[in-house]
Every structure is written in C-alpha cells, then in structure tokens.
Amino acid sequence: MTSDSSCQTKITYIDTPWGEEAVCKKCGTEVFWSDCYACDEGHSHHDCGEDTCCCLNPEPNVKCDICNGDGGWWVCTFCDSSHTTKKGDEE
C-alpha cells in the first residue's frame, strides 16, 4: 500500500436510485472502502509528549503513517486493487 498520489485510486460519485455511489474514475466500476489495519479512524497511538504518560483516558492522537490519517483507502477490484486514496478524494 502506498500513499503516493500517482498510484491512488481516483474516485467519483454517481447518483443511483439508492443514493450516491463511489466508482473508480479510471474504469467506472464500483469501489469499496477498506479500513486501515494499523490504526483506528486515522490515529495509530497516543503521544502526549511525556516520557511517562499520566493521562487518565489516553486516546490515540498520532496520525497513522500507513493511511496518512484517512482511516483506510478506496479499492477498485478491477484495475487498482492495491492502491490507496483517502475517503472522498476526487478529481
């Protein structure tokens, strides 16, 4: 997986009877959202800047370096099955 913009699955939205649907801009087939395996909604871990964290409820606050903080990527099973892009990225 990569976050290089030259390799990203570009998506566009089309209107269907069931609402808007994301499709691959290159081939027009349906795409699906794949959650990032290394984070939870774009944040990978907690870092408050202290050597010994004493936060009562440490929530993840460091942007994931796998998905660039997007929480996952769009996957086109027809033409770009291994490429990534953030949710809502369109040209």
Backbone as XML, in Angstrom:
<?xml version="1.0"?>
<chain id="A" units="angstrom">
  <residue number="1" name="MET">
    <atom name="N" x="0.832" y="-1.177" z="0.000"/>
    <atom name="CA" x="0.000" y="0.000" z="0.000"/>
    <atom name="C" x="0.875" y="1.238" z="0.000"/>
  </residue>
  <residue number="2" name="THR">
    <atom name="N" x="0.383" y="2.207" z="-0.693"/>
    <atom name="CA" x="1.161" y="3.428" z="-0.825"/>
    <atom name="C" x="0.263" y="4.633" z="-0.750"/>
  </residue>
  <residue number="3" name="SER">
    <atom name="N" x="0.830" y="5.749" z="-0.384"/>
    <atom name="CA" x="0.044" y="6.972" z="-0.360"/>
    <atom name="C" x="0.518" y="7.929" z="-1.449"/>
  </residue>
  <residue number="4" name="ASP">
    <atom name="N" x="1.356" y="7.439" z="-2.373"/>
    <atom name="CA" x="1.831" y="8.236" z="-3.481"/>
    <atom name="C" x="0.642" y="8.603" z="-4.363"/>
  </residue>
  <residue number="5" name="SER">
    <atom name="N" x="0.435" y="9.892" z="-4.585"/>
    <atom name="CA" x="-0.760" y="10.336" z="-5.299"/>
    <atom name="C" x="-0.803" y="9.836" z="-6.735"/>
  </residue>
  <residue number="6" name="SER">
    <atom name="N" x="0.339" y="9.478" z="-7.338"/>
    <atom name="CA" x="0.337" y="8.973" z="-8.702"/>
    <atom name="C" x="-0.244" y="7.557" z="-8.784"/>
  </residue>
  <residue number="7" name="CYS">
    <atom name="N" x="-0.344" y="6.858" z="-7.668"/>
    <atom name="CA" x="-0.837" y="5.478" z="-7.652"/>
    <atom name="C" x="-2.220" y="5.359" z="-7.023"/>
  </residue>
  <residue number="8" name="GLN">
    <atom name="N" x="-2.854" y="6.445" z="-6.695"/>
    <atom name="CA" x="-4.102" y="6.376" z="-5.953"/>
    <atom name="C" x="-5.289" y="6.051" z="-6.843"/>
  </residue>
  <residue number="9" name="THR">
    <atom name="N" x="-6.215" y="5.283" z="-6.287"/>
    <atom name="CA" x="-7.474" y="5.029" z="-6.963"/>
    <atom name="C" x="-8.279" y="6.311" z="-6.917"/>
  </residue>
  <residue number="10" name="LYS">
    <atom name="N" x="-8.475" y="6.919" z="-8.051"/>
    <atom name="CA" x="-9.270" y="8.136" z="-8.119"/>
    <atom name="C" x="-10.739" y="7.725" z="-8.180"/>
  </residue>
  <residue number="11" name="ILE">
    <atom name="N" x="-11.559" y="8.395" z="-7.399"/>
    <atom name="CA" x="-12.966" y="8.033" z="-7.375"/>
    <atom name="C" x="-13.822" y="9.226" z="-7.784"/>
  </residue>
  <residue number="12" name="THR">
    <atom name="N" x="-15.015" y="8.901" z="-8.174"/>
    <atom name="CA" x="-16.026" y="9.906" z="-8.441"/>
    <atom name="C" x="-17.338" y="9.344" z="-7.913"/>
  </residue>
  <residue number="13" name="TYR">
    <atom name="N" x="-18.318" y="10.178" z="-7.770"/>
    <atom name="CA" x="-19.616" y="9.744" z="-7.247"/>
    <atom name="C" x="-20.666" y="9.842" z="-8.340"/>
  </residue>
  <residue number="14" name="ILE">
    <atom name="N" x="-21.526" y="8.815" z="-8.407"/>
    <atom name="CA" x="-22.642" y="8.836" z="-9.345"/>
    <atom name="C" x="-23.941" y="8.719" z="-8.552"/>
  </residue>
  <residue number="15" name="ASP">
    <atom name="N" x="-25.000" y="9.289" z="-9.095"/>
    <atom name="CA" x="-26.316" y="9.181" z="-8.465"/>
    <atom name="C" x="-26.979" y="7.887" z="-8.913"/>
  </residue>
  <residue number="16" name="THR">
    <atom name="N" x="-27.504" y="7.148" z="-7.954"/>
    <atom name="CA" x="-28.235" y="5.919" z="-8.227"/>
    <atom name="C" x="-29.594" y="6.025" z="-7.528"/>
  </residue>
  <residue number="17" name="PRO">
    <atom name="N" x="-30.504" y="5.120" z="-7.809"/>
    <atom name="CA" x="-31.786" y="5.139" z="-7.095"/>
    <atom name="C" x="-31.634" y="4.956" z="-5.585"/>
  </residue>
  <residue number="18" name="TRP">
    <atom name="N" x="-30.478" y="4.445" z="-5.144"/>
    <atom name="CA" x="-30.227" y="4.192" z="-3.725"/>
    <atom name="C" x="-29.368" y="5.276" z="-3.089"/>
  </residue>
  <residue number="19" name="GLY">
    <atom name="N" x="-29.040" y="6.317" z="-3.826"/>
    <atom name="CA" x="-28.197" y="7.401" z="-3.322"/>
    <atom name="C" x="-26.897" y="7.492" z="-4.097"/>
  </residue>
  <residue number="20" name="GLU">
    <atom name="N" x="-25.959" y="8.279" z="-3.583"/>
    <atom name="CA" x="-24.663" y="8.410" z="-4.246"/>
    <atom name="C" x="-23.831" y="7.156" z="-4.049"/>
  </residue>
  <residue number="21" name="GLU">
    <atom name="N" x="-23.095" y="6.785" z="-5.092"/>
    <atom name="CA" x="-22.241" y="5.613" z="-5.026"/>
    <atom name="C" x="-20.862" y="5.975" z="-5.560"/>
  </residue>
  <residue number="22" name="ALA">
    <atom name="N" x="-19.821" y="5.527" z="-4.859"/>
    <atom name="CA" x="-18.454" y="5.788" z="-5.287"/>
    <atom name="C" x="-18.060" y="4.788" z="-6.365"/>
  </residue>
  <residue number="23" name="VAL">
    <atom name="N" x="-17.458" y="5.300" z="-7.438"/>
    <atom name="CA" x="-16.974" y="4.444" z="-8.516"/>
    <atom name="C" x="-15.564" y="4.866" z="-8.897"/>
  </residue>
  <residue number="24" name="CYS">
    <atom name="N" x="-14.827" y="3.944" z="-9.491"/>
    <atom name="CA" x="-13.469" y="4.215" z="-9.955"/>
    <atom name="C" x="-13.540" y="5.173" z="-11.141"/>
  </residue>
  <residue number="25" name="LYS">
    <atom name="N" x="-12.766" y="6.228" z="-11.070"/>
    <atom name="CA" x="-12.773" y="7.213" z="-12.147"/>
    <atom name="C" x="-12.107" y="6.660" z="-13.401"/>
  </residue>
  <residue number="26" name="LYS">
    <atom name="N" x="-11.209" y="5.700" z="-13.253"/>
    <atom name="CA" x="-10.476" y="5.142" z="-14.392"/>
    <atom name="C" x="-11.325" y="4.168" z="-15.202"/>
  </residue>
  <residue number="27" name="CYS">
    <atom name="N" x="-11.998" y="3.231" z="-14.511"/>
    <atom name="CA" x="-12.729" y="2.188" z="-15.238"/>
    <atom name="C" x="-14.243" y="2.222" z="-15.028"/>
  </residue>
  <residue number="28" name="GLY">
    <atom name="N" x="-14.718" y="2.995" z="-14.043"/>
    <atom name="CA" x="-16.155" y="3.135" z="-13.819"/>
    <atom name="C" x="-16.796" y="2.035" z="-12.994"/>
  </residue>
  <residue number="29" name="THR">
    <atom name="N" x="-16.011" y="1.106" z="-12.473"/>
    <atom name="CA" x="-16.597" y="0.037" z="-11.667"/>
    <atom name="C" x="-16.713" y="0.466" z="-10.215"/>
  </residue>
  <residue number="30" name="GLU">
    <atom name="N" x="-17.517" y="-0.265" z="-9.483"/>
    <atom name="CA" x="-17.750" y="0.036" z="-8.072"/>
    <atom name="C" x="-16.474" y="-0.154" z="-7.260"/>
  </residue>
  <residue number="31" name="VAL">
    <atom name="N" x="-16.263" y="0.713" z="-6.285"/>
    <atom name="CA" x="-15.125" y="0.603" z="-5.384"/>
    <atom name="C" x="-15.649" y="0.365" z="-3.974"/>
  </residue>
  <residue number="32" name="PHE">
    <atom name="N" x="-14.792" y="-0.159" z="-3.119"/>
    <atom name="CA" x="-15.201" y="-0.338" z="-1.724"/>
    <atom name="C" x="-14.141" y="0.243" z="-0.811"/>
  </residue>
  <residue number="33" name="TRP">
    <atom name="N" x="-14.561" y="0.618" z="0.389"/>
    <atom name="CA" x="-13.689" y="1.211" z="1.389"/>
    <atom name="C" x="-13.062" y="0.111" z="2.223"/>
  </residue>
  <residue number="34" name="SER">
    <atom name="N" x="-11.746" y="0.126" z="2.332"/>
    <atom name="CA" x="-11.021" y="-0.839" z="3.144"/>
    <atom name="C" x="-10.409" y="-0.106" z="4.333"/>
  </residue>
  <residue number="35" name="ASP">
    <atom name="N" x="-10.773" y="-0.508" z="5.543"/>
    <atom name="CA" x="-10.230" y="0.131" z="6.744"/>
    <atom name="C" x="-8.749" y="-0.180" z="6.886"/>
  </residue>
  <residue number="36" name="CYS">
    <atom name="N" x="-8.016" y="0.768" z="7.404"/>
    <atom name="CA" x="-6.581" y="0.602" z="7.642"/>
    <atom name="C" x="-6.364" y="-0.424" z="8.753"/>
  </residue>
  <residue number="37" name="TYR">
    <atom name="N" x="-5.401" y="-1.292" z="8.554"/>
    <atom name="CA" x="-5.099" y="-2.330" z="9.528"/>
    <atom name="C" x="-4.260" y="-1.830" z="10.697"/>
  </residue>
  <residue number="38" name="ALA">
    <atom name="N" x="-3.666" y="-0.631" z="10.570"/>
    <atom name="CA" x="-2.717" y="-0.169" z="11.571"/>
    <atom name="C" x="-3.260" y="0.904" z="12.507"/>
  </residue>
  <residue number="39" name="CYS">
    <atom name="N" x="-4.508" y="1.309" z="12.325"/>
    <atom name="CA" x="-4.999" y="2.410" z="13.145"/>
    <atom name="C" x="-6.493" y="2.290" z="13.429"/>
  </residue>
  <residue number="40" name="ASP">
    <atom name="N" x="-6.971" y="3.245" z="14.185"/>
    <atom name="CA" x="-8.391" y="3.348" z="14.491"/>
    <atom name="C" x="-8.846" y="4.728" z="14.048"/>
  </residue>
  <residue number="41" name="GLU">
    <atom name="N" x="-9.521" y="4.807" z="12.925"/>
    <atom name="CA" x="-10.040" y="6.053" z="12.372"/>
    <atom name="C" x="-8.949" y="7.102" z="12.113"/>
  </residue>
  <residue number="42" name="GLY">
    <atom name="N" x="-7.783" y="6.655" z="11.652"/>
    <atom name="CA" x="-6.737" y="7.583" z="11.250"/>
    <atom name="C" x="-5.685" y="7.910" z="12.285"/>
  </residue>
  <residue number="43" name="HIS">
    <atom name="N" x="-5.848" y="7.431" z="13.511"/>
    <atom name="CA" x="-4.864" y="7.687" z="14.569"/>
    <atom name="C" x="-4.322" y="6.364" z="15.077"/>
  </residue>
  <residue number="44" name="SER">
    <atom name="N" x="-2.984" y="6.249" z="15.133"/>
    <atom name="CA" x="-2.381" y="4.962" z="15.453"/>
    <atom name="C" x="-2.091" y="4.751" z="16.938"/>
  </residue>
  <residue number="45" name="HIS">
    <atom name="N" x="-1.729" y="5.805" z="17.657"/>
    <atom name="CA" x="-1.421" y="5.633" z="19.080"/>
    <atom name="C" x="-1.470" y="6.982" z="19.799"/>
  </residue>
  <residue number="46" name="HIS">
    <atom name="N" x="-1.265" y="6.943" z="21.095"/>
    <atom name="CA" x="-1.314" y="8.149" z="21.934"/>
    <atom name="C" x="0.107" y="8.627" z="22.226"/>
  </residue>
  <residue number="47" name="ASP">
    <atom name="N" x="0.314" y="9.928" z="22.076"/>
    <atom name="CA" x="1.598" y="10.524" z="22.432"/>
    <atom name="C" x="1.326" y="11.923" z="22.969"/>
  </residue>
  <residue number="48" name="CYS">
    <atom name="N" x="1.464" y="12.073" z="24.279"/>
    <atom name="CA" x="1.211" y="13.375" z="24.900"/>
    <atom name="C" x="2.492" y="14.172" z="25.096"/>
  </residue>
  <residue number="49" name="GLY">
    <atom name="N" x="3.642" y="13.590" z="24.705"/>
    <atom name="CA" x="4.902" y="14.297" z="24.834"/>
    <atom name="C" x="5.644" y="14.029" z="26.125"/>
  </residue>
  <residue number="50" name="GLU">
    <atom name="N" x="5.041" y="13.292" z="27.028"/>
    <atom name="CA" x="5.679" y="12.968" z="28.307"/>
    <atom name="C" x="6.327" y="11.586" z="28.220"/>
  </residue>
  <residue number="51" name="ASP">
    <atom name="N" x="7.441" y="11.395" z="28.930"/>
    <atom name="CA" x="8.092" y="10.087" z="28.951"/>
    <atom name="C" x="7.223" y="9.042" z="29.632"/>
  </residue>
  <residue number="52" name="THR">
    <atom name="N" x="6.582" y="9.424" z="30.699"/>
    <atom name="CA" x="5.652" y="8.535" z="31.385"/>
    <atom name="C" x="4.279" y="9.201" z="31.358"/>
  </residue>
  <residue number="53" name="CYS">
    <atom name="N" x="3.414" y="8.678" z="30.533"/>
    <atom name="CA" x="2.090" y="9.272" z="30.336"/>
    <atom name="C" x="1.227" y="9.074" z="31.584"/>
  </residue>
  <residue number="54" name="CYS">
    <atom name="N" x="0.636" y="10.158" z="32.051"/>
    <atom name="CA" x="-0.249" y="10.068" z="33.201"/>
    <atom name="C" x="-1.670" y="10.507" z="32.827"/>
  </residue>
  <residue number="55" name="CYS">
    <atom name="N" x="-1.981" y="10.479" z="31.539"/>
    <atom name="CA" x="-3.318" y="10.853" z="31.083"/>
    <atom name="C" x="-4.335" y="9.844" z="31.611"/>
  </residue>
  <residue number="56" name="LEU">
    <atom name="N" x="-5.475" y="10.331" z="32.067"/>
    <atom name="CA" x="-6.499" y="9.438" z="32.604"/>
    <atom name="C" x="-7.141" y="8.587" z="31.517"/>
  </residue>
  <residue number="57" name="ASN">
    <atom name="N" x="-7.397" y="9.186" z="30.360"/>
    <atom name="CA" x="-8.003" y="8.471" z="29.238"/>
    <atom name="C" x="-7.192" y="8.749" z="27.975"/>
  </residue>
  <residue number="58" name="PRO">
    <atom name="N" x="-6.058" y="8.082" z="27.813"/>
    <atom name="CA" x="-5.220" y="8.360" z="26.647"/>
    <atom name="C" x="-5.879" y="7.875" z="25.354"/>
  </residue>
  <residue number="59" name="GLU">
    <atom name="N" x="-6.286" y="8.812" z="24.526"/>
    <atom name="CA" x="-6.882" y="8.481" z="23.241"/>
    <atom name="C" x="-5.818" y="8.620" z="22.163"/>
  </residue>
  <residue number="60" name="PRO">
    <atom name="N" x="-5.886" y="7.791" z="21.132"/>
    <atom name="CA" x="-4.923" y="7.914" z="20.037"/>
    <atom name="C" x="-4.970" y="9.328" z="19.447"/>
  </residue>
  <residue number="61" name="ASN">
    <atom name="N" x="-3.804" y="9.952" z="19.293"/>
    <atom name="CA" x="-3.756" y="11.304" z="18.745"/>
    <atom name="C" x="-2.646" y="11.489" z="17.722"/>
  </residue>
  <residue number="62" name="VAL">
    <atom name="N" x="-1.979" y="10.398" z="17.323"/>
    <atom name="CA" x="-0.907" y="10.472" z="16.343"/>
    <atom name="C" x="-1.429" y="9.965" z="15.003"/>
  </residue>
  <residue number="63" name="LYS">
    <atom name="N" x="-1.296" y="10.785" z="13.960"/>
    <atom name="CA" x="-1.778" y="10.434" z="12.629"/>
    <atom name="C" x="-1.075" y="9.175" z="12.124"/>
  </residue>
  <residue number="64" name="CYS">
    <atom name="N" x="-1.851" y="8.246" z="11.612"/>
    <atom name="CA" x="-1.330" y="6.978" z="11.104"/>
    <atom name="C" x="-0.442" y="7.217" z="9.884"/>
  </residue>
  <residue number="65" name="ASP">
    <atom name="N" x="0.719" y="6.569" z="9.848"/>
    <atom name="CA" x="1.610" y="6.733" z="8.708"/>
    <atom name="C" x="1.330" y="5.744" z="7.580"/>
  </residue>
  <residue number="66" name="ILE">
    <atom name="N" x="0.452" y="4.786" z="7.786"/>
    <atom name="CA" x="0.082" y="3.851" z="6.724"/>
    <atom name="C" x="-0.978" y="4.464" z="5.812"/>
  </residue>
  <residue number="67" name="CYS">
    <atom name="N" x="-2.017" y="5.049" z="6.399"/>
    <atom name="CA" x="-3.119" y="5.617" z="5.610"/>
    <atom name="C" x="-3.106" y="7.141" z="5.596"/>
  </residue>
  <residue number="68" name="ASN">
    <atom name="N" x="-2.088" y="7.752" z="6.148"/>
    <atom name="CA" x="-1.971" y="9.215" z="6.237"/>
    <atom name="C" x="-3.121" y="9.859" z="6.997"/>
  </residue>
  <residue number="69" name="GLY">
    <atom name="N" x="-3.634" y="9.141" z="7.986"/>
    <atom name="CA" x="-4.692" y="9.688" z="8.825"/>
    <atom name="C" x="-6.082" y="9.610" z="8.239"/>
  </residue>
  <residue number="70" name="ASP">
    <atom name="N" x="-6.241" y="8.887" z="7.130"/>
    <atom name="CA" x="-7.543" y="8.780" z="6.477"/>
    <atom name="C" x="-8.399" y="7.647" z="7.013"/>
  </residue>
  <residue number="71" name="GLY">
    <atom name="N" x="-7.806" y="6.707" z="7.713"/>
    <atom name="CA" x="-8.554" y="5.588" z="8.271"/>
    <atom name="C" x="-8.719" y="4.416" z="7.326"/>
  </residue>
  <residue number="72" name="GLY">
    <atom name="N" x="-8.234" y="4.542" z="6.104"/>
    <atom name="CA" x="-8.340" y="3.466" z="5.121"/>
    <atom name="C" x="-8.158" y="4.000" z="3.720"/>
  </residue>
  <residue number="73" name="TRP">
    <atom name="N" x="-8.665" y="3.239" z="2.740"/>
    <atom name="CA" x="-8.498" y="3.630" z="1.346"/>
    <atom name="C" x="-9.571" y="2.979" z="0.492"/>
  </residue>
  <residue number="74" name="TRP">
    <atom name="N" x="-9.802" y="3.584" z="-0.668"/>
    <atom name="CA" x="-10.734" y="3.027" z="-1.647"/>
    <atom name="C" x="-10.002" y="1.959" z="-2.445"/>
  </residue>
  <residue number="75" name="VAL">
    <atom name="N" x="-10.689" y="0.864" z="-2.748"/>
    <atom name="CA" x="-10.097" y="-0.222" z="-3.530"/>
    <atom name="C" x="-10.983" y="-0.512" z="-4.727"/>
  </residue>
  <residue number="76" name="CYS">
    <atom name="N" x="-10.370" y="-0.518" z="-5.897"/>
    <atom name="CA" x="-11.058" y="-0.926" z="-7.125"/>
    <atom name="C" x="-10.596" y="-2.342" z="-7.432"/>
  </residue>
  <residue number="77" name="THR">
    <atom name="N" x="-11.510" y="-3.290" z="-7.428"/>
    <atom name="CA" x="-11.133" y="-4.684" z="-7.644"/>
    <atom name="C" x="-10.844" y="-4.983" z="-9.099"/>
  </residue>
  <residue number="78" name="PHE">
    <atom name="N" x="-11.174" y="-4.063" z="-9.997"/>
    <atom name="CA" x="-10.956" y="-4.311" z="-11.421"/>
    <atom name="C" x="-9.595" y="-3.826" z="-11.905"/>
  </residue>
  <residue number="79" name="CYS">
    <atom name="N" x="-9.214" y="-2.581" z="-11.557"/>
    <atom name="CA" x="-7.991" y="-2.036" z="-12.151"/>
    <atom name="C" x="-6.909" y="-1.608" z="-11.163"/>
  </residue>
  <residue number="80" name="ASP">
    <atom name="N" x="-7.246" y="-1.283" z="-9.938"/>
    <atom name="CA" x="-6.255" y="-0.755" z="-8.993"/>
    <atom name="C" x="-6.384" y="-1.392" z="-7.626"/>
  </residue>
  <residue number="81" name="SER">
    <atom name="N" x="-6.386" y="-2.680" z="-7.532"/>
    <atom name="CA" x="-6.712" y="-3.325" z="-6.270"/>
    <atom name="C" x="-5.747" y="-3.046" z="-5.131"/>
  </residue>
  <residue number="82" name="SER">
    <atom name="N" x="-4.530" y="-2.579" z="-5.400"/>
    <atom name="CA" x="-3.588" y="-2.369" z="-4.305"/>
    <atom name="C" x="-3.288" y="-0.901" z="-4.042"/>
  </residue>
  <residue number="83" name="HIS">
    <atom name="N" x="-4.011" y="0.011" z="-4.647"/>
    <atom name="CA" x="-3.708" y="1.423" z="-4.491"/>
    <atom name="C" x="-4.607" y="2.072" z="-3.456"/>
  </residue>
  <residue number="84" name="THR">
    <atom name="N" x="-4.163" y="3.223" z="-2.948"/>
    <atom name="CA" x="-4.878" y="3.854" z="-1.851"/>
    <atom name="C" x="-5.254" y="5.288" z="-2.154"/>
  </residue>
  <residue number="85" name="THR">
    <atom name="N" x="-6.279" y="5.755" z="-1.507"/>
    <atom name="CA" x="-6.655" y="7.159" z="-1.526"/>
    <atom name="C" x="-7.566" y="7.420" z="-0.336"/>
  </residue>
  <residue number="86" name="LYS">
    <atom name="N" x="-7.650" y="8.649" z="0.090"/>
    <atom name="CA" x="-8.496" y="8.940" z="1.234"/>
    <atom name="C" x="-9.963" y="8.994" z="0.843"/>
  </residue>
  <residue number="87" name="LYS">
    <atom name="N" x="-10.816" y="8.820" z="1.801"/>
    <atom name="CA" x="-12.250" y="8.839" z="1.580"/>
    <atom name="C" x="-12.672" y="10.207" z="1.067"/>
  </residue>
  <residue number="88" name="GLY">
    <atom name="N" x="-13.394" y="10.247" z="-0.052"/>
    <atom name="CA" x="-13.875" y="11.500" z="-0.585"/>
    <atom name="C" x="-12.928" y="12.180" z="-1.560"/>
  </residue>
  <residue number="89" name="ASP">
    <atom name="N" x="-11.751" y="11.581" z="-1.832"/>
    <atom name="CA" x="-10.805" y="12.195" z="-2.765"/>
    <atom name="C" x="-11.338" y="12.017" z="-4.173"/>
  </residue>
  <residue number="90" name="GLU">
    <atom name="N" x="-11.480" y="13.107" z="-4.876"/>
    <atom name="CA" x="-11.973" y="13.035" z="-6.240"/>
    <atom name="C" x="-11.340" y="14.141" z="-7.048"/>
  </residue>
  <residue number="91" name="GLU">
    <atom name="N" x="-11.256" y="13.913" z="-8.343"/>
    <atom name="CA" x="-10.689" y="14.920" z="-9.240"/>
    <atom name="C" x="-11.739" y="15.464" z="-10.147"/>
  </residue>
</chain>
